[in-house]
Amino acid sequence: MGRYHLGALHLGDEELLAIEDLAAARKEIIYQDKQLVVSRTRKPAGLRFAGEIDSSNAHAITQSLAARAPAEGDVHLDVTSLIFIDISGIRAIVSAAEKLGEGRRILLHGLPAQLARVMSIVGWAEAPTLAICEGDHE
């Protein structure tokens, strides 16, 4: 373990690694506005949504998936850090799932129980191209 000095700032290995992780995560950001940050995930391959999705930025779901989703296989969406999503955001996810190629699905990770229930009540949870995952990434 080492100590690193940056001006008056003294950093240990753990602090330096945390800064490097933040810098790497920043490179993975593919969309950002005042309410929402969308970033790419590597394992599993997909996208992470953090913040709030409403009618003002629901387009970010479709644009982000079109631009950065894996070209084959299932697409993992980590929504653990979403604070709020309205019906326009849910519709955008369902619509994006319907547009995937044959045999592909959007796998939702970290969906709050109440939102999973709403999606089940309206029948979206049973869509063949959409799966609500419980627990860790599959």
Protein Blocks (a to p, Z undefined) as FASTA:
>chain_A
ZZddehjbccdfklmmmmmmmmmmmmmpcbdcfkbccdddfbdcddddehjddfklmmmm
mmmmmmmgcfedjddddfklpmbdcfklmmmmmmmmmmpcehiacddehiafklmmmmmm
nommmpmkbccdehjdZZ
